Amino acid sequence: RAMIAAQTLGISTEYILYHFNNYNKIKRGYSLETAVTLLQKVLREKNKSMTPLEIKTLINSKKINAILQQHINLANKLAVMGTPTVYFANRKMPGLPTRQIFNGLIREELNILQKKK
């Protein structure tokens, strides 16, 4: 919900970076209040502001709920059971593949494209 809220506020990249750079500090006991605090910090860095109540209202809004439901529906359709799940060249890869695996897949796909020419 908080990441979707950040996206609607135009601060998704900054929020994701802030969230994961502080992950060890926030992973235990993560709550709505944690999300509000993080969003406020990112907004401040962008010279924007929202009150905690405004952020909570956004996070719990029908708009965010609808977007979240769309994400859940797509995840169900694609049989995504965890995050991250990456799709590359129509291949489902649960978890985050290593750079070596990605490089190998990219080379393989480029070879396939070269052969088609």
C-alpha positions in Angstrom: 0.0 0.0 0.0 2.7 2.5 0.9 4.7 1.7 -2.3 1.5 2.2 -4.4 0.9 5.5 -2.5 4.4 6.6 -3.2 3.8 5.8 -6.9 0.6 7.9 -6.9 2.6 10.8 -5.3 5.3 10.6 -7.9 8.0 9.6 -5.4 8.2 5.8 -6.0 11.9 5.6 -6.9 12.9 7.7 -3.9 10.6 5.8 -1.6 11.8 2.4 -2.7 15.5 3.5 -2.3 14.7 4.9 1.2 12.7 1.8 2.2 15.4 -0.7 1.2 18.3 1.4 2.4 16.7 1.4 5.9 15.3 -2.2 5.6 17.3 -3.6 8.5 16.0 -0.8 10.8 12.4 -1.2 9.8 11.9 -4.9 9.0 10.8 -5.8 12.5 7.6 -4.2 13.6 6.8 -2.6 10.3 3.4 -0.8 10.6 1.3 1.8 9.1 3.1 4.3 11.3 6.5 3.2 9.8 5.1 3.7 6.3 3.8 7.1 7.2 7.1 8.2 8.6 9.1 7.0 5.6 6.7 8.7 3.2 6.9 11.9 5.2 10.8 11.8 5.0 10.8 11.2 1.3 8.2 14.0 0.7 10.3 16.4 2.8 13.3 15.6 0.7 11.3 16.5 -2.4 10.1 19.8 -0.7 6.6 18.4 -0.4 4.5 17.7 2.7 1.5 15.8 3.8 0.2 15.3 7.3 0.2 11.8 8.9 -3.6 11.8 8.6 -3.5 12.7 4.8 -1.0 9.9 4.2 -3.0 7.4 6.2 -6.1 8.4 4.3 -4.3 8.0 1.0 -2.9 4.6 2.0 -6.3 3.3 3.0 -8.2 5.0 0.1 -10.4 3.2 -2.5 -7.9 4.2 -5.2 -5.0 2.4 -3.5 -7.2 -0.6 -2.7 -8.3 -0.8 -6.3 -4.7 -0.7 -7.6 -3.6 -3.3 -5.0 -6.5 -5.6 -6.1 -5.3 -5.3 -9.7 -1.8 -6.3 -8.6 -3.2 -9.2 -6.6 -5.3 -10.4 -9.5 -2.3 -10.2 -11.9 -0.1 -12.1 -9.4 -2.8 -14.8 -9.1 -3.0 -15.0 -12.9 0.8 -15.4 -13.2 1.0 -17.8 -10.2 3.4 -15.4 -8.4 3.8 -16.8 -4.9 6.5 -14.5 -3.5 8.6 -11.4 -4.2 10.5 -10.7 -6.1 9.3 -12.8 -9.1 10.9 -11.8 -12.4 9.7 -12.7 -15.8 12.3 -12.7 -18.5 11.7 -13.8 -22.1 8.5 -15.6 -20.9 10.3 -17.4 -18.2 9.2 -17.1 -14.6 12.0 -16.8 -12.1 11.0 -16.8 -8.5 13.5 -14.8 -6.4 16.1 -12.5 -7.7 18.5 -14.2 -10.2 22.2 -13.4 -9.9 23.9 -11.1 -12.3 25.6 -14.1 -13.9 22.2 -15.8 -14.5 20.8 -12.6 -16.0 23.8 -12.2 -18.2 23.5 -15.8 -19.4 19.8 -15.3 -20.2 20.5 -12.1 -22.1 23.2 -13.7 -24.2 21.0 -16.7 -24.9 18.1 -14.4 -26.0 20.5 -12.3 -28.2 21.8 -15.5 -29.8 18.2 -16.6 -30.6 17.5 -13.2 -32.1 20.7 -13.3 -34.2 19.7 -16.7 -35.6 16.3 -15.4 -36.6 17.9 -12.7 -38.8 
